Amino acid sequence: MQPARFGSHLAACILSRARSVGSVVAQRVQALGVHGSAGESSTSGPTDLATKGPYVARLKSRGVIRFDGPDVVHYLQGLLTNDVTKFESKTQQESAAPSPNTSAAFYPPVYSAVLSPQGRVLFDLFLYKPSAPIEKLNRSGSGPGDGNGNTPALLADVDAAALDDLLAFLKKHRLRAKVDVQDISQDLATWQHFGGNLAENPEEPSKVESGPIGWGGRTEEAAQSSAEANSGGWRWFKDPRLGTLGMRGLFPSNTLPPLVEAGEEVDDEYYLLWRLEQGIPEGSIEIPKGEAIPLEYNLAGLSAISFEKGCYVGQELVARTHHRGVIRKRLMPVNFLQDNGEEAQQAVTPGAEVVDRSTGKKVGKVTTVLGPRGLALMRLEPALKQSAQLHIENNDGVSVKVMRPKWWPGEWGHEDEQQAASSV
């Protein structure tokens, strides 16, 4: 592990995500400015992550899986919540002119989930389709590249803690499909480029392109040197969930991605904090394996579910819940406060119940904690009520402030009202 900007104690806390952070963490989280009034790019306010970035983090919590074989797309189409056939379509996005490292067109990544037959989330993952060498120019630039390269059919970045379970699941459901699946986490790493102007202007072309950055599409010296140092053509993509999350990509484990400048690389705990501020879970701890209902964890709003594709495992519950149109619980970002209004740094652990003082009823449960920030699965009606007095059960000294994410569609949280109006 590289020297932790938050200290070694923080790294241990984040990796386990099973207990609240200590005093060292509290000081560092406070130093990041994770408090304030509402801002443009962060649900939690104008934090340093939103105003001083962007930052780049290698996500140690993610592993990489390689898929090979002629049946990969058909096989995954029956398992995943999203439409994987788009990797076979002709709707590629245009890139810059082809170069030895960049093809003329590319496929954006796809965020998706694997469900149980009961419609609960088992795994979340990001799928990528690498460019084949023949789609690029050769090193002289005089013709297509060597078509004999060993290019994977697809790649996926997945929760490293659940990688072995996912591999076992995929191999169990392979049956007679001509598909090979293997862990290549030693070869490739997942990186995230986030915060700062990437959050404020997710479509700003000089820093945020839907295609490659610094691999033939830019002419700056830093981008060109990065492109010349690696011949794999690995690239940044806009995060398929939300533009405010910035860029995501797979890159060789022994190299730095393009556009990583001095002072921008940080530990992945910064990225966890950024996601908490946006109310976005990731991985089988934050999206509890075998328990999480996809729509309650907002996967539809994060572009993880296709309601037009054919059947897949667990589809029935998702489709029924979606068409019924009423979601009474959702995962939301929360802030823990002391009675004096200051943030409660070490007072809450995952699994804590949220109670409404005015009624004495339980209205939610905390799922993820980082210092005074967290995620909680909340009943929407009491959580969004202005008169609610929320606190942690058996700890009246810690109140809970629930924040409605800025990226939520307007109708979320008002489904009951809309249903009542339509029945009049």
N, C-alpha and C positions, 0 to 999 in steps of 0.2 A: 504494500500500500504506500502511495506517495505521502509525503508529510501532510497531515490533515490540517486544513485551515481552521477547522473547528476543533481540533484536538483529537487525540486517540479515543477519548471517552465518547465523543460524538459518533465516531465511526462505528463503535460497538453498538451504540444505541440504535443507529439507523439500520444497521444490518439486521439486528434482531427485530426491530420495530415492535417490541413486546413490552417495553417499559418506558417511562417518561425520561426526559433528558436531565442531566445533572447541571451543576452550577456553571461549569465551563461552557456547556452548550448554551445555557440561558444567556450568558454574556454575549456569545457570538451571534445568536439569533437576534438578540436585541440590537447588536451592532449593525445587522443587516437592515434595520429599519422596518421590521414587519409589523407596523402599526400606522395608523393615520386615517384620514378621511378617505372617502371614495376617490379612486383615481381612474384613469382611462383604461389602463392595460391590466390592472390587477384587481380582482374582486376585493382583496384585503386593503387596498389603498395604494398610494404612490410610493411603493417600497423601492429600495436601492436596486433590487433585481429588475424592476421595471424601468428605472431611470438612469442607471449607471452602466448597464451591460453594453453589448451582449457578452454572454459567457459561453464557454464551451466545456462540456463535461463528458468524460468517458464513463459510461454507465456500467459500473461493476456488477450491478444487480441483474444484468441481462446476459444471456448466452445466445449462440447462433446455431441454427440447424440448417443443414443442406438437404434439398430434395432433388432426386434424380430419377429419370425414367419416363417413358412415353405416357404413362397414365396419371402423372402427378396432378394435373389440373382437375381431371374428372374425379379423382380420388378425394381431393380436398374439397371439391364442390359439395360433396355429400356429407362433409363433417363440419364445415365452417359456416358461421352466420352471414358472412359477406359473399358477394358474387366474385368468384375467382376466375370465371371465364373471361373477364375483361383482360386478363393477361394473354388471351388468345385472339382478342379482337384487333381490329386495325385502328382503333382509336388511341393511337399513341400520341404523345405530346411532342411537338417539335422542339429540337434543341438547336444549339449553334451548329455551324457547319461541322461535318465529321472531322475528327483528328485521330491520331494514334490512340488517344485515351477517351475520346468521346464519340458516341454514335450519333447519327443524324436525328434519331428519335428515341424515345424512352417511355417506359411505363411508370407512372407514379406508384408508390407503395400502397398497400391495402392494410387497414387495421381490421382485425376480426377476432372472433372468439370461438372456442370449442365448448359445446354444451353437453350436459348429461341428458339421458332420455327424458328426465323430468323437467328439462328446460332451465337448469341451473348452470352457472358459468363454471367450467373446469379450468380453462386456460385462456389467456389473451395473447395475441401475437401480431407482429407486423410482417407482412410478406413483401418481398422484393424480387423483381425479375432482372438479373444481371444482363448487361449487353454482351452478346457474343463477339468474339474477335472479328468475324467476317463483317459485322455491322460497322466497323471503324476502318480507318485508313491504316495501311502498313506504316512502318517506321519512316519510310522515304516519302510518304504522302502521295505515292503514284498510283495506288490501287487499294482494293479491299484488303483487310487484314487476313491473317492465317485462320482459315475456317476449321482448323483441327484442334482449337483450344478446348480444354475440359471445362466448359461452362455449365454451372448447375442449372437445372430447370427453374428452380425457385430457391430463395433463401428466406429464413425467418429469424427475427430476433424475438426471444422469449424470456420469461422469467427464469433466471439461472437456478433459483431454489427449487423450481418445479420441472426443470429440464429432463431429468431422468424419468419422472412420472409421465411427462408428455411423450417422450420417445417410446416408452412402453405402450402407451395408449395408441400412438400412431401405428406401431408395428402390429399390435393386436387387431386393429381394424383394417389392416392392409389386405387381408384375405388373398385373393389371386391377382390383385392389381400389380402391375409392373412398376413398382415404386421402391426406391432405396432412400432411407432416411439415416442421417448420421450427424453427430455433434461435431462441429468445427469451431467451437468457441476459442480454441487455442490459436486459430488462424485469423479470425475476424472479431472485431469488437464493435459495439454499438456506441455511437456518440450523439449528443444533443447540443444544438446551438440555439440559445434562448435568451430572453430578457432584452432590455434596452430597446433599441429601435426595431428589433425583430418582433417585439410585442406591439409596439406602437404602430408600425407600418409593415404588417406581414406580407404585403404585396409589393413593397418598394423594390424595384428591380436592381438597384445598385448593391443591395445587400441580401435580398431575399428573392430568389428566383425559383420557379417551380422546377426548373431543370438543374443542370450541374452548375456549381459555383467553383471557379478557379480551375476548371479542367477543359480548357479550350474555349469557354464562353467568355472569359475575361482576359485582359492583357496586362494586368498589373504584374510587377516583377515577382511579388510574393506568390501570387496564384500560379504564374508560369513556372517558378522554381518548384512548387509543389507538384505540378503536373509532370514536370520532367523527371522528378525523383521517383515516380511510381508509374508503372505501365498498366495497372489493373483497370483504370477508368472508374474507380469508386467515387461516388458523388454524394453531395447533399441533396435532400428532397424536402419540400415543405411537409411538415408533420401532417399526416392524413386525418388527424382528429380535429385540430383547431389551428388556425393561422397564428394565434397568439402564443402557441407553444413553440414556435420557431421552426428550426430545421432538424432533421434526423437523418442518420445515414450509417452504413456499415463500411468500415475501413480496416485494412490489414492491421493486425495487433502490434506489429513492430514499427508502425509509422504514425505520424500525426496527420489529421485531416487537413485539407486546404483551409485557408482563412483563420487558422489558429494563431493569433498574435500574442505577443508578450502581455501578460496580465489578464488574459481572457480565460485561460484554462483554470478550472476550479474542480473541487471534489463534487461527486454526484449528489451530495447532500443539498447543495444549492438547487439542483434540479428538483429534488423532492419537495423542497420548500416552495418552489415556483408552482409545482403542480397542486400542492395543498392550497395555495392562494387562489388557484383557478377552480378548485373543487374537482380535480380529475384523478381518479385512481389508476394504478398500473400494477400488474402482477398479482399472484395468487394469495398474497397476504392482504393487500388492500381491496381486492375483489375476492372475498373468501371462497375458496375452492369448494364446489359442491353445494354452496349455500346461496350465493348471490343470484338474484333474479335480474336478468340483463337490463330490463327497462328501469328498474329501481336504481341501478348503478349507472344510468344515463348513457348506456352504450349506443342507443339509437341516435342520440344527439351528438355522439362522437364518431359517427359514420362507420360503426362496426357492424351494422345489421342492414341487410337488403330485404325488403318486403316484397320484392318482385321475383326473386330467384325461386328455383324449385325446392324440393324437400331437402332437409338436412336434419341431423339428429337434434332433437329438442325443439323443433320449429313450432309444434302445435301450441305450446304454452305461450311462446313469444307472440305468435300471430293472434291468438285469442285475446291476450292482454292488450295488444296494440289496437285491435279493432274495437275492443270495448271502450277504449279511449280514456280510462280513468286510472291514474297512477297516484296512489295516496301516500306513498313513501318514496323518498329519493335521497341519494347521497348528496350531502351539502358541506361546504367549508364552514368551520366553526373556529371561534376564538375564545380562549378560556381567560376569565377576568377575576381578580380579587374584588372584595367589597369596596376597596378604595379606588377602583377603576383601573388599577395597574394590571398588566398581564400576569397570569399565574403560570410560572415557568416550570414547576415540577409537581403539579398537583393532580394530573390526570394520566390514566393509563388506558390502552385499548381495551374495549369491553365495558367501560364505565357507562352506566345508564344516565340518560338525561331526563330530568323530571320537571314538570311545570309546577311551580310553587302554588299558583292560584287554584289549581285543581287537585294537586297531589298525584297526578297520573304520569306514567312514563310516556315520553313522546319520542324517544330516540335512543340510539346506542352509538358510542364513539368507536370507530374502527381503526383509525390511524392517528398517531400523535407525534408532533415534533415541537418540543417546548410549549409555547402558548397556542400553537396552531394545530389543527387536526381536520379530520373528515368524520362525519357522523351520518348514519342512516336515520333520517328524521321523517316523522309524520308531518306532511306538508301543512295541514290546516292549523294545528297549534304552533308549529315552528314559524310560520309566516304571520301569525297574529300579533299585532302591535302591543297588545296587552299581556302577552305571554311573559312569564317570569321564569326563565329556564336556569336550572342549576344542575350540578352533578349530584346524583343520589348519594346520600350519607356524607355529603360534603357541602353544606350550605354556604361555606365561605368561597366557593368557586361558582361563578355564574357562567352561562354559556351564551355567547353571541352568535347567532346563525346568520350567514350571509348568502344572499341569492346570487349565484354566479352571473356575471354580465353576459355570458354567451348563451344562457338559457333562452329558448323560445318563449315568447310572451304568454302563450297559453299554459305553460307548465305551472302547476300549482293552482290553476283555476279551472281544472277539468270538471269538478263538481258543479260549479256555477254555470258553465257552458252546457252541461248535460241537463241541468234543471231548466235553463232557458229554452233549450230545444224541445223539451217535453211540454211546454206551456201551449 
